[in-house]
Amino acid sequence: MKSKKTERLMSGNEALARGALEASIGFCASYPGTPSTEITASLHNLADEHDIYVEWSVNEKVALEAAAGASWAGIPSISAMKSLGMNVSSDFLLNLNLSGSGEGGLVIIVCDDPRGHSSSNEQDSRFYAKAAQLPLLEPSTYQEAKDIIPYAVAVSKEFQIPVIVRSTTRLSHSSGLVRIGKIPERNWSPSLPKKSYYNVPNPHQKHRDLLESMKRISDRFSTSKWNKVPTHESFDHLIITSGICHQYSKEAVHLLDVEEVGILNLVTTYPLPRDLIEKVLIKTKNVLFSEEVDPFIEDEVIALMANSEHQPRFFGKRTEIIPAYGEMTTDIMKEALAGLLNLRIVNERREYPEFLVNRPLTFCAGCTHRNFYWAIRKVRNRLAGKLFLAGDIGCYSLGVFYDMAMNSMQAMGSGIGVACGLGQLKRFDLEGKIVSVAGDSTFFHACIPGLVNARHKNADLTFVILDNATTAMTGFQIHPGSKVQENNLHRVQIEDIVKAIQPDYFEKGDAGNIPELVDLLHSTITKKGLKVLLLDSICRLEETKREVPSKDAYITIDHAICRGEKCRICVNEFGCPAINWNNERGKPVILDNLCIHCGACVDICPHGAIKEVIIE
């Protein structure tokens, strides 16, 4: 029996990070993005102790490029990113797959977000493995998450191509016991790359070589210990699953008490372990697929068996017995399996709508992003509604919930790009003002090319940068413009970059002063040409990490002046969570335990009922 001293409670992301240490990783480069952030954050916290290099890169493409460079030099490397980050890195990825990752070994960890809990879309990143013809591994437990990384590094070293490891939100952000191993002594030393890495003049030959490697990897996967094969000699019903869906499948089988149903859990999901699947499918009549999000394994297996003499019946997303979108759950698997087996089950799920409290997403108390959207609404009213706000990705994306103040939100950097197009349409008699908004970390990540394009093409738009000098949404990671830099990193000033691009108008403002902010936005937006506003913003959570909030003042509401139900602007329209509604009084109240005394609510009350009281 294993000693309990070797067991640790870890999240899936922490287990992946531990696996990187046990794989003797020496280099990690990432850009933060939920649900992947904690992988690199964990390694960052341990970097000095284990003498590894960890950086938060400016974006995922740069991160993957940096990790590839280290691998070319012989250092085992990883790059972790969320699904949308995989999109950003794909341009480089689809060259790196052919040129190779070198002798060091390179693992790409991508964390998908089924249902889009913290993402602007829902996507299945496994198709990048197929597009790039790279090995794909999907751990289904916290233990596998830890153990799979050394294996992925070994495969990458042997075949000198990147290996993709895929997690999803529920595995990354839930926790379980993990048996840890020893962190080995370093067995590598860097040197300048011994070969050249490019694909011209014959990329087709590199493609041929890659396909040959993938055939050998498929054979390797067919005998891999990672794939869990059913122990039954034969079975009428088989579930083929991967990732966290393996846990849902096991639980559904247990709840229905149908232990005769076999489960094939695939960890090596691309290329398919062809021989293994063919041997298992000969024993069964019906196959049910359980995976997130798209029918990736389902389609591959159906294609594999197309010319087979034995043809089981396949059920899954393609037959609509499983939803083709959203997260998989135990309930979904239980209902699908019961339908397949003609079992009657009682739906135990009950709804209690009268007890559910509507809790829309909102900004933190005192967040200056709320001030910006309040001001934008005022300016939009002044312009009779003729204002389009192209948004971006960050905390300020919550503007889509703030009276729909934000009109679009796509990918990082897309706000200024979309505005470039809209800013050229006055020639077609388009009426209205075009504004785009981005945060400081997003500015460095993806906005600079769009701003250069706007300058070059003389677009008529206003670009607002909300600069709170941190990557607030994912946990305050350092970026080039952060006020506090570590390890002698050099701060890059946004103002210097913007001025170098030479907009027609540039101004700095204070997002904490709402009356001045409204006037500044209005006067800037109504000017012609390319205008850039750099707003000094504050992340209150970051502020409290570094400073003790002042206690020499507090906010109060004078109920003698407050209009109560006749107004409700502070509660319904401004929406600070530190302002609550007292049903008994029919008046708003300040929640002192949440209020950070920013004074923004004082500015927005049209009756002067909200006041700041100075403690003498």
Secondary structure as a PSIPRED ss2 file (coil, helix, strand):
# PSIPRED VFORMAT (PSIPRED V4.0)

   1 M C   1.000  0.000  0.000
   2 K C   1.000  0.000  0.000
   3 S C   1.000  0.000  0.000
   4 K H   0.000  1.000  0.000
   5 K H   0.000  1.000  0.000
   6 T H   0.000  1.000  0.000
   7 E E   0.000  0.000  1.000
   8 R E   0.000  0.000  1.000
   9 L E   0.000  0.000  1.000
  10 M E   0.000  0.000  1.000
  11 S E   0.000  0.000  1.000
  12 G H   0.000  1.000  0.000
  13 N H   0.000  1.000  0.000
  14 E H   0.000  1.000  0.000
  15 A H   0.000  1.000  0.000
  16 L H   0.000  1.000  0.000
  17 A H   0.000  1.000  0.000
  18 R H   0.000  1.000  0.000
  19 G H   0.000  1.000  0.000
  20 A H   0.000  1.000  0.000
  21 L H   0.000  1.000  0.000
  22 E H   0.000  1.000  0.000
  23 A C   1.000  0.000  0.000
  24 S C   1.000  0.000  0.000
  25 I C   1.000  0.000  0.000
  26 G C   1.000  0.000  0.000
  27 F E   0.000  0.000  1.000
  28 C E   0.000  0.000  1.000
  29 A E   0.000  0.000  1.000
  30 S E   0.000  0.000  1.000
  31 Y C   1.000  0.000  0.000
  32 P C   1.000  0.000  0.000
  33 G C   1.000  0.000  0.000
  34 T C   1.000  0.000  0.000
  35 P C   1.000  0.000  0.000
  36 S C   1.000  0.000  0.000
  37 T H   0.000  1.000  0.000
  38 E H   0.000  1.000  0.000
  39 I H   0.000  1.000  0.000
  40 T H   0.000  1.000  0.000
  41 A H   0.000  1.000  0.000
  42 S H   0.000  1.000  0.000
  43 L H   0.000  1.000  0.000
  44 H H   0.000  1.000  0.000
  45 N H   0.000  1.000  0.000
  46 L H   0.000  1.000  0.000
  47 A H   0.000  1.000  0.000
  48 D H   0.000  1.000  0.000
  49 E H   0.000  1.000  0.000
  50 H H   0.000  1.000  0.000
  51 D C   1.000  0.000  0.000
  52 I C   1.000  0.000  0.000
  53 Y E   0.000  0.000  1.000
  54 V E   0.000  0.000  1.000
  55 E E   0.000  0.000  1.000
  56 W E   0.000  0.000  1.000
  57 S C   1.000  0.000  0.000
  58 V C   1.000  0.000  0.000
  59 N C   1.000  0.000  0.000
  60 E H   0.000  1.000  0.000
  61 K H   0.000  1.000  0.000
  62 V H   0.000  1.000  0.000
  63 A H   0.000  1.000  0.000
  64 L H   0.000  1.000  0.000
  65 E H   0.000  1.000  0.000
  66 A H   0.000  1.000  0.000
  67 A H   0.000  1.000  0.000
  68 A H   0.000  1.000  0.000
  69 G H   0.000  1.000  0.000
  70 A H   0.000  1.000  0.000
  71 S H   0.000  1.000  0.000
  72 W H   0.000  1.000  0.000
  73 A C   1.000  0.000  0.000
  74 G C   1.000  0.000  0.000
  75 I C   1.000  0.000  0.000
  76 P C   1.000  0.000  0.000
  77 S E   0.000  0.000  1.000
  78 I E   0.000  0.000  1.000
  79 S E   0.000  0.000  1.000
  80 A E   0.000  0.000  1.000
  81 M E   0.000  0.000  1.000
  82 K E   0.000  0.000  1.000
  83 S H   0.000  1.000  0.000
  84 L H   0.000  1.000  0.000
  85 G H   0.000  1.000  0.000
  86 M H   0.000  1.000  0.000
  87 N H   0.000  1.000  0.000
  88 V H   0.000  1.000  0.000
  89 S H   0.000  1.000  0.000
  90 S H   0.000  1.000  0.000
  91 D H   0.000  1.000  0.000
  92 F H   0.000  1.000  0.000
  93 L H   0.000  1.000  0.000
  94 L H   0.000  1.000  0.000
  95 N H   0.000  1.000  0.000
  96 L H   0.000  1.000  0.000
  97 N H   0.000  1.000  0.000
  98 L H   0.000  1.000  0.000
  99 S H   0.000  1.000  0.000
 100 G C   1.000  0.000  0.000
 101 S C   1.000  0.000  0.000
 102 G C   1.000  0.000  0.000
 103 E C   1.000  0.000  0.000
 104 G C   1.000  0.000  0.000
 105 G C   1.000  0.000  0.000
 106 L E   0.000  0.000  1.000
 107 V E   0.000  0.000  1.000
 108 I E   0.000  0.000  1.000
 109 I E   0.000  0.000  1.000
 110 V E   0.000  0.000  1.000
 111 C E   0.000  0.000  1.000
 112 D E   0.000  0.000  1.000
 113 D C   1.000  0.000  0.000
 114 P C   1.000  0.000  0.000
 115 R C   1.000  0.000  0.000
 116 G C   1.000  0.000  0.000
 117 H C   1.000  0.000  0.000
 118 S C   1.000  0.000  0.000
 119 S C   1.000  0.000  0.000
 120 S C   1.000  0.000  0.000
 121 N C   1.000  0.000  0.000
 122 E C   1.000  0.000  0.000
 123 Q C   1.000  0.000  0.000
 124 D C   1.000  0.000  0.000
 125 S C   1.000  0.000  0.000
 126 R C   1.000  0.000  0.000
 127 F H   0.000  1.000  0.000
 128 Y H   0.000  1.000  0.000
 129 A H   0.000  1.000  0.000
 130 K H   0.000  1.000  0.000
 131 A H   0.000  1.000  0.000
 132 A H   0.000  1.000  0.000
 133 Q C   1.000  0.000  0.000
 134 L C   1.000  0.000  0.000
 135 P C   1.000  0.000  0.000
 136 L E   0.000  0.000  1.000
 137 L E   0.000  0.000  1.000
 138 E C   1.000  0.000  0.000
 139 P C   1.000  0.000  0.000
 140 S C   1.000  0.000  0.000
 141 T C   1.000  0.000  0.000
 142 Y H   0.000  1.000  0.000
 143 Q H   0.000  1.000  0.000
 144 E H   0.000  1.000  0.000
 145 A H   0.000  1.000  0.000
 146 K H   0.000  1.000  0.000
 147 D H   0.000  1.000  0.000
 148 I H   0.000  1.000  0.000
 149 I H   0.000  1.000  0.000
 150 P H   0.000  1.000  0.000
 151 Y H   0.000  1.000  0.000
 152 A H   0.000  1.000  0.000
 153 V H   0.000  1.000  0.000
 154 A H   0.000  1.000  0.000
 155 V H   0.000  1.000  0.000
 156 S H   0.000  1.000  0.000
 157 K H   0.000  1.000  0.000
 158 E H   0.000  1.000  0.000
 159 F H   0.000  1.000  0.000
 160 Q C   1.000  0.000  0.000
 161 I C   1.000  0.000  0.000
 162 P C   1.000  0.000  0.000
 163 V E   0.000  0.000  1.000
 164 I E   0.000  0.000  1.000
 165 V E   0.000  0.000  1.000
 166 R E   0.000  0.000  1.000
 167 S E   0.000  0.000  1.000
 168 T E   0.000  0.000  1.000
 169 T H   0.000  1.000  0.000
 170 R H   0.000  1.000  0.000
 171 L H   0.000  1.000  0.000
 172 S H   0.000  1.000  0.000
 173 H H   0.000  1.000  0.000
 174 S C   1.000  0.000  0.000
 175 S E   0.000  0.000  1.000
 176 G E   0.000  0.000  1.000
 177 L E   0.000  0.000  1.000
 178 V E   0.000  0.000  1.000
 179 R E   0.000  0.000  1.000
 180 I C   1.000  0.000  0.000
 181 G C   1.000  0.000  0.000
 182 K C   1.000  0.000  0.000
 183 I C   1.000  0.000  0.000
 184 P C   1.000  0.000  0.000
 185 E C   1.000  0.000  0.000
 186 R C   1.000  0.000  0.000
 187 N C   1.000  0.000  0.000
 188 W C   1.000  0.000  0.000
 189 S C   1.000  0.000  0.000
 190 P C   1.000  0.000  0.000
 191 S C   1.000  0.000  0.000
 192 L C   1.000  0.000  0.000
 193 P C   1.000  0.000  0.000
 194 K C   1.000  0.000  0.000
 195 K C   1.000  0.000  0.000
 196 S C   1.000  0.000  0.000
 197 Y C   1.000  0.000  0.000
 198 Y C   1.000  0.000  0.000
 199 N C   1.000  0.000  0.000
 200 V C   1.000  0.000  0.000
 201 P C   1.000  0.000  0.000
 202 N C   1.000  0.000  0.000
 203 P H   0.000  1.000  0.000
 204 H H   0.000  1.000  0.000
 205 Q H   0.000  1.000  0.000
 206 K H   0.000  1.000  0.000
 207 H H   0.000  1.000  0.000
 208 R H   0.000  1.000  0.000
 209 D H   0.000  1.000  0.000
 210 L H   0.000  1.000  0.000
 211 L H   0.000  1.000  0.000
 212 E H   0.000  1.000  0.000
 213 S H   0.000  1.000  0.000
 214 M H   0.000  1.000  0.000
 215 K H   0.000  1.000  0.000
 216 R H   0.000  1.000  0.000
 217 I H   0.000  1.000  0.000
 218 S H   0.000  1.000  0.000
 219 D H   0.000  1.000  0.000
 220 R H   0.000  1.000  0.000
 221 F H   0.000  1.000  0.000
 222 S H   0.000  1.000  0.000
 223 T C   1.000  0.000  0.000
 224 S C   1.000  0.000  0.000
 225 K C   1.000  0.000  0.000
 226 W C   1.000  0.000  0.000
 227 N C   1.000  0.000  0.000
 228 K E   0.000  0.000  1.000
 229 V C   1.000  0.000  0.000
 230 P C   1.000  0.000  0.000
 231 T C   1.000  0.000  0.000
 232 H C   1.000  0.000  0.000
 233 E C   1.000  0.000  0.000
 234 S C   1.000  0.000  0.000
 235 F C   1.000  0.000  0.000
 236 D C   1.000  0.000  0.000
 237 H E   0.000  0.000  1.000
 238 L E   0.000  0.000  1.000
 239 I E   0.000  0.000  1.000
 240 I E   0.000  0.000  1.000
 241 T E   0.000  0.000  1.000
 242 S E   0.000  0.000  1.000
 243 G C   1.000  0.000  0.000
 244 I C   1.000  0.000  0.000
 245 C H   0.000  1.000  0.000
 246 H H   0.000  1.000  0.000
 247 Q H   0.000  1.000  0.000
 248 Y H   0.000  1.000  0.000
 249 S H   0.000  1.000  0.000
 250 K H   0.000  1.000  0.000
 251 E H   0.000  1.000  0.000
 252 A H   0.000  1.000  0.000
 253 V H   0.000  1.000  0.000
 254 H H   0.000  1.000  0.000
 255 L H   0.000  1.000  0.000
 256 L H   0.000  1.000  0.000
 257 D C   1.000  0.000  0.000
 258 V C   1.000  0.000  0.000
 259 E C   1.000  0.000  0.000
 260 E C   1.000  0.000  0.000
 261 V C   1.000  0.000  0.000
 262 G E   0.000  0.000  1.000
 263 I E   0.000  0.000  1.000
 264 L E   0.000  0.000  1.000
 265 N E   0.000  0.000  1.000
 266 L E   0.000  0.000  1.000
 267 V C   1.000  0.000  0.000
 268 T E   0.000  0.000  1.000
 269 T E   0.000  0.000  1.000
 270 Y E   0.000  0.000  1.000
 271 P C   1.000  0.000  0.000
 272 L C   1.000  0.000  0.000
 273 P C   1.000  0.000  0.000
 274 R H   0.000  1.000  0.000
 275 D H   0.000  1.000  0.000
 276 L H   0.000  1.000  0.000
 277 I H   0.000  1.000  0.000
 278 E H   0.000  1.000  0.000
 279 K H   0.000  1.000  0.000
 280 V H   0.000  1.000  0.000
 281 L H   0.000  1.000  0.000
 282 I C   1.000  0.000  0.000
 283 K C   1.000  0.000  0.000
 284 T C   1.000  0.000  0.000
 285 K C   1.000  0.000  0.000
 286 N E   0.000  0.000  1.000
 287 V E   0.000  0.000  1.000
 288 L E   0.000  0.000  1.000
 289 F E   0.000  0.000  1.000
 290 S E   0.000  0.000  1.000
 291 E C   1.000  0.000  0.000
 292 E C   1.000  0.000  0.000
 293 V C   1.000  0.000  0.000
 294 D C   1.000  0.000  0.000
 295 P C   1.000  0.000  0.000
 296 F H   0.000  1.000  0.000
 297 I H   0.000  1.000  0.000
 298 E H   0.000  1.000  0.000
 299 D H   0.000  1.000  0.000
 300 E H   0.000  1.000  0.000
 301 V H   0.000  1.000  0.000
 302 I H   0.000  1.000  0.000
 303 A H   0.000  1.000  0.000
 304 L H   0.000  1.000  0.000
 305 M C   1.000  0.000  0.000
 306 A C   1.000  0.000  0.000
 307 N C   1.000  0.000  0.000
 308 S C   1.000  0.000  0.000
 309 E C   1.000  0.000  0.000
 310 H C   1.000  0.000  0.000
 311 Q C   1.000  0.000  0.000
 312 P C   1.000  0.000  0.000
 313 R E   0.000  0.000  1.000
 314 F E   0.000  0.000  1.000
 315 F E   0.000  0.000  1.000
 316 G C   1.000  0.000  0.000
 317 K C   1.000  0.000  0.000
 318 R C   1.000  0.000  0.000
 319 T C   1.000  0.000  0.000
 320 E C   1.000  0.000  0.000
 321 I C   1.000  0.000  0.000
 322 I C   1.000  0.000  0.000
 323 P C   1.000  0.000  0.000
 324 A C   1.000  0.000  0.000
 325 Y C   1.000  0.000  0.000
 326 G C   1.000  0.000  0.000
 327 E C   1.000  0.000  0.000
 328 M C   1.000  0.000  0.000
 329 T C   1.000  0.000  0.000
 330 T H   0.000  1.000  0.000
 331 D H   0.000  1.000  0.000
 332 I H   0.000  1.000  0.000
 333 M H   0.000  1.000  0.000
 334 K H   0.000  1.000  0.000
 335 E H   0.000  1.000  0.000
 336 A H   0.000  1.000  0.000
 337 L H   0.000  1.000  0.000
 338 A H   0.000  1.000  0.000
 339 G H   0.000  1.000  0.000
 340 L H   0.000  1.000  0.000
 341 L C   1.000  0.000  0.000
 342 N C   1.000  0.000  0.000
 343 L C   1.000  0.000  0.000
 344 R C   1.000  0.000  0.000
 345 I C   1.000  0.000  0.000
 346 V C   1.000  0.000  0.000
 347 N C   1.000  0.000  0.000
 348 E C   1.000  0.000  0.000
 349 R C   1.000  0.000  0.000
 350 R C   1.000  0.000  0.000
 351 E C   1.000  0.000  0.000
 352 Y C   1.000  0.000  0.000
 353 P H   0.000  1.000  0.000
 354 E H   0.000  1.000  0.000
 355 F H   0.000  1.000  0.000
 356 L C   1.000  0.000  0.000
 357 V C   1.000  0.000  0.000
 358 N C   1.000  0.000  0.000
 359 R C   1.000  0.000  0.000
 360 P C   1.000  0.000  0.000
 361 L C   1.000  0.000  0.000
 362 T C   1.000  0.000  0.000
 363 F C   1.000  0.000  0.000
 364 C C   1.000  0.000  0.000
 365 A C   1.000  0.000  0.000
 366 G C   1.000  0.000  0.000
 367 C C   1.000  0.000  0.000
 368 T H   0.000  1.000  0.000
 369 H H   0.000  1.000  0.000
 370 R H   0.000  1.000  0.000
 371 N H   0.000  1.000  0.000
 372 F H   0.000  1.000  0.000
 373 Y H   0.000  1.000  0.000
 374 W H   0.000  1.000  0.000
 375 A H   0.000  1.000  0.000
 376 I H   0.000  1.000  0.000
 377 R H   0.000  1.000  0.000
 378 K H   0.000  1.000  0.000
 379 V H   0.000  1.000  0.000
 380 R H   0.000  1.000  0.000
 381 N H   0.000  1.000  0.000
 382 R H   0.000  1.000  0.000
 383 L C   1.000  0.000  0.000
 384 A C   1.000  0.000  0.000
 385 G C   1.000  0.000  0.000
 386 K C   1.000  0.000  0.000
 387 L E   0.000  0.000  1.000
 388 F E   0.000  0.000  1.000
 389 L E   0.000  0.000  1.000
 390 A E   0.000  0.000  1.000
 391 G C   1.000  0.000  0.000
 392 D C   1.000  0.000  0.000
 393 I C   1.000  0.000  0.000
 394 G C   1.000  0.000  0.000
 395 C H   0.000  1.000  0.000
 396 Y H   0.000  1.000  0.000
 397 S H   0.000  1.000  0.000
 398 L H   0.000  1.000  0.000
 399 G H   0.000  1.000  0.000
 400 V H   0.000  1.000  0.000
 401 F C   1.000  0.000  0.000
 402 Y C   1.000  0.000  0.000
 403 D C   1.000  0.000  0.000
 404 M C   1.000  0.000  0.000
 405 A C   1.000  0.000  0.000
 406 M C   1.000  0.000  0.000
 407 N C   1.000  0.000  0.000
 408 S E   0.000  0.000  1.000
 409 M C   1.000  0.000  0.000
 410 Q C   1.000  0.000  0.000
 411 A C   1.000  0.000  0.000
 412 M C   1.000  0.000  0.000
 413 G C   1.000  0.000  0.000
 414 S H   0.000  1.000  0.000
 415 G H   0.000  1.000  0.000
 416 I H   0.000  1.000  0.000
 417 G H   0.000  1.000  0.000
 418 V H   0.000  1.000  0.000
 419 A H   0.000  1.000  0.000
 420 C H   0.000  1.000  0.000
 421 G H   0.000  1.000  0.000
 422 L H   0.000  1.000  0.000
 423 G C   1.000  0.000  0.000
 424 Q C   1.000  0.000  0.000
 425 L H   0.000  1.000  0.000
 426 K H   0.000  1.000  0.000
 427 R H   0.000  1.000  0.000
 428 F H   0.000  1.000  0.000
 429 D C   1.000  0.000  0.000
 430 L C   1.000  0.000  0.000
 431 E C   1.000  0.000  0.000
 432 G C   1.000  0.000  0.000
 433 K E   0.000  0.000  1.000
 434 I E   0.000  0.000  1.000
 435 V E   0.000  0.000  1.000
 436 S E   0.000  0.000  1.000
 437 V E   0.000  0.000  1.000
 438 A E   0.000  0.000  1.000
 439 G E   0.000  0.000  1.000
 440 D H   0.000  1.000  0.000
 441 S H   0.000  1.000  0.000
 442 T H   0.000  1.000  0.000
 443 F H   0.000  1.000  0.000
 444 F H   0.000  1.000  0.000
 445 H H   0.000  1.000  0.000
 446 A H   0.000  1.000  0.000
 447 C H   0.000  1.000  0.000
 448 I H   0.000  1.000  0.000
 449 P H   0.000  1.000  0.000
 450 G H   0.000  1.000  0.000
 451 L H   0.000  1.000  0.000
 452 V H   0.000  1.000  0.000
 453 N H   0.000  1.000  0.000
 454 A H   0.000  1.000  0.000
 455 R H   0.000  1.000  0.000
 456 H H   0.000  1.000  0.000
 457 K C   1.000  0.000  0.000
 458 N C   1.000  0.000  0.000
 459 A C   1.000  0.000  0.000
 460 D C   1.000  0.000  0.000
 461 L E   0.000  0.000  1.000
 462 T E   0.000  0.000  1.000
 463 F E   0.000  0.000  1.000
 464 V E   0.000  0.000  1.000
 465 I E   0.000  0.000  1.000
 466 L E   0.000  0.000  1.000
 467 D E   0.000  0.000  1.000
 468 N C   1.000  0.000  0.000
 469 A C   1.000  0.000  0.000
 470 T C   1.000  0.000  0.000
 471 T E   0.000  0.000  1.000
 472 A H   0.000  1.000  0.000
 473 M H   0.000  1.000  0.000
 474 T H   0.000  1.000  0.000
 475 G C   1.000  0.000  0.000
 476 F C   1.000  0.000  0.000
 477 Q E   0.000  0.000  1.000
 478 I C   1.000  0.000  0.000
 479 H C   1.000  0.000  0.000
 480 P C   1.000  0.000  0.000
 481 G C   1.000  0.000  0.000
 482 S C   1.000  0.000  0.000
 483 K C   1.000  0.000  0.000
 484 V C   1.000  0.000  0.000
 485 Q C   1.000  0.000  0.000
 486 E C   1.000  0.000  0.000
 487 N C   1.000  0.000  0.000
 488 N C   1.000  0.000  0.000
 489 L C   1.000  0.000  0.000
 490 H C   1.000  0.000  0.000
 491 R C   1.000  0.000  0.000
 492 V C   1.000  0.000  0.000
 493 Q C   1.000  0.000  0.000
 494 I H   0.000  1.000  0.000
 495 E H   0.000  1.000  0.000
 496 D H   0.000  1.000  0.000
 497 I H   0.000  1.000  0.000
 498 V H   0.000  1.000  0.000
 499 K H   0.000  1.000  0.000
 500 A H   0.000  1.000  0.000
 501 I H   0.000  1.000  0.000
 502 Q C   1.000  0.000  0.000
 503 P C   1.000  0.000  0.000
 504 D C   1.000  0.000  0.000
 505 Y E   0.000  0.000  1.000
 506 F E   0.000  0.000  1.000
 507 E E   0.000  0.000  1.000
 508 K E   0.000  0.000  1.000
 509 G E   0.000  0.000  1.000
 510 D E   0.000  0.000  1.000
 511 A C   1.000  0.000  0.000
 512 G C   1.000  0.000  0.000
 513 N C   1.000  0.000  0.000
 514 I H   0.000  1.000  0.000
 515 P H   0.000  1.000  0.000
 516 E H   0.000  1.000  0.000
 517 L H   0.000  1.000  0.000
 518 V H   0.000  1.000  0.000
 519 D H   0.000  1.000  0.000
 520 L H   0.000  1.000  0.000
 521 L H   0.000  1.000  0.000
 522 H H   0.000  1.000  0.000
 523 S H   0.000  1.000  0.000
 524 T H   0.000  1.000  0.000
 525 I H   0.000  1.000  0.000
 526 T C   1.000  0.000  0.000
 527 K C   1.000  0.000  0.000
 528 K C   1.000  0.000  0.000
 529 G C   1.000  0.000  0.000
 530 L E   0.000  0.000  1.000
 531 K E   0.000  0.000  1.000
 532 V E   0.000  0.000  1.000
 533 L E   0.000  0.000  1.000
 534 L E   0.000  0.000  1.000
 535 L E   0.000  0.000  1.000
 536 D E   0.000  0.000  1.000
 537 S C   1.000  0.000  0.000
 538 I C   1.000  0.000  0.000
 539 C C   1.000  0.000  0.000
 540 R H   0.000  1.000  0.000
 541 L H   0.000  1.000  0.000
 542 E H   0.000  1.000  0.000
 543 E H   0.000  1.000  0.000
 544 T H   0.000  1.000  0.000
 545 K H   0.000  1.000  0.000
 546 R H   0.000  1.000  0.000
 547 E C   1.000  0.000  0.000
 548 V C   1.000  0.000  0.000
 549 P C   1.000  0.000  0.000
 550 S C   1.000  0.000  0.000
 551 K C   1.000  0.000  0.000
 552 D C   1.000  0.000  0.000
 553 A E   0.000  0.000  1.000
 554 Y E   0.000  0.000  1.000
 555 I E   0.000  0.000  1.000
 556 T E   0.000  0.000  1.000
 557 I E   0.000  0.000  1.000
 558 D C   1.000  0.000  0.000
 559 H C   1.000  0.000  0.000
 560 A C   1.000  0.000  0.000
 561 I C   1.000  0.000  0.000
 562 C C   1.000  0.000  0.000
 563 R C   1.000  0.000  0.000
 564 G H   0.000  1.000  0.000
 565 E H   0.000  1.000  0.000
 566 K H   0.000  1.000  0.000
 567 C C   1.000  0.000  0.000
 568 R C   1.000  0.000  0.000
 569 I H   0.000  1.000  0.000
 570 C H   0.000  1.000  0.000
 571 V H   0.000  1.000  0.000
 572 N H   0.000  1.000  0.000
 573 E H   0.000  1.000  0.000
 574 F H   0.000  1.000  0.000
 575 G C   1.000  0.000  0.000
 576 C C   1.000  0.000  0.000
 577 P C   1.000  0.000  0.000
 578 A C   1.000  0.000  0.000
 579 I E   0.000  0.000  1.000
 580 N E   0.000  0.000  1.000
 581 W E   0.000  0.000  1.000
 582 N E   0.000  0.000  1.000
 583 N C   1.000  0.000  0.000
 584 E C   1.000  0.000  0.000
 585 R C   1.000  0.000  0.000
 586 G C   1.000  0.000  0.000
 587 K E   0.000  0.000  1.000
 588 P E   0.000  0.000  1.000
 589 V E   0.000  0.000  1.000
 590 I E   0.000  0.000  1.000
 591 L C   1.000  0.000  0.000
 592 D C   1.000  0.000  0.000
 593 N C   1.000  0.000  0.000
 594 L C   1.000  0.000  0.000
 595 C C   1.000  0.000  0.000
 596 I C   1.000  0.000  0.000
 597 H C   1.000  0.000  0.000
 598 C C   1.000  0.000  0.000
 599 G C   1.000  0.000  0.000
 600 A H   0.000  1.000  0.000
 601 C H   0.000  1.000  0.000
 602 V H   0.000  1.000  0.000
 603 D H   0.000  1.000  0.000
 604 I H   0.000  1.000  0.000
 605 C C   1.000  0.000  0.000
 606 P C   1.000  0.000  0.000
 607 H C   1.000  0.000  0.000
 608 G C   1.000  0.000  0.000
 609 A C   1.000  0.000  0.000
 610 I E   0.000  0.000  1.000
 611 K E   0.000  0.000  1.000
 612 E E   0.000  0.000  1.000
 613 V E   0.000  0.000  1.000
 614 I E   0.000  0.000  1.000
 615 I C   1.000  0.000  0.000
 616 E C   1.000  0.000  0.000
